[in-house]
């Protein structure tokens, strides 16, 4: 792709992520924040590749924090957003968009980032116990991967 088209698409995906983060993020079970920002993150990384996907993730996290602050800034969340963009790009870019590939990419992001990297960052950030976070987030383990995979399949096949 040409550079102008890549920059324009990346800016479009960053704007979509920020809009969704601002208006379509809600809390489940009182403590767990859930949003639909993974849709433009996954599509942007699948279309533009892992490097641009990681740039999209990092810039969207920083700009999204500047627009809608949900607390104080923590660099660990930006690092995990960069890794998530790269991971979606590595697992989905120039690959067949099948249920198995998308589910594997979503599960990889959930397991690697949400349940290990972000939890470790939250422990460093808040000082709470490690197992307490696993217990609190256990209710989401069952339906979140299927929910995210269904959304990604729907949007990647359009």
Buried (B, 14 or more C-beta within 10 A) or exposed (E): EEEEEBEEBBEEBBEBBBBBBEEEBEEEEEEEEBBBBBBBBBBBBBBBBBEBBBBBBBBBBBBBBEEEEEEEEBEBBBBBBBBBBBBBBBBBBEEEEEEEBBBBBBBBBBEBBBBEBBBBBBBEBEEEEEEEBEEBBEEBEEEBBEBBBBBBBEBBEE
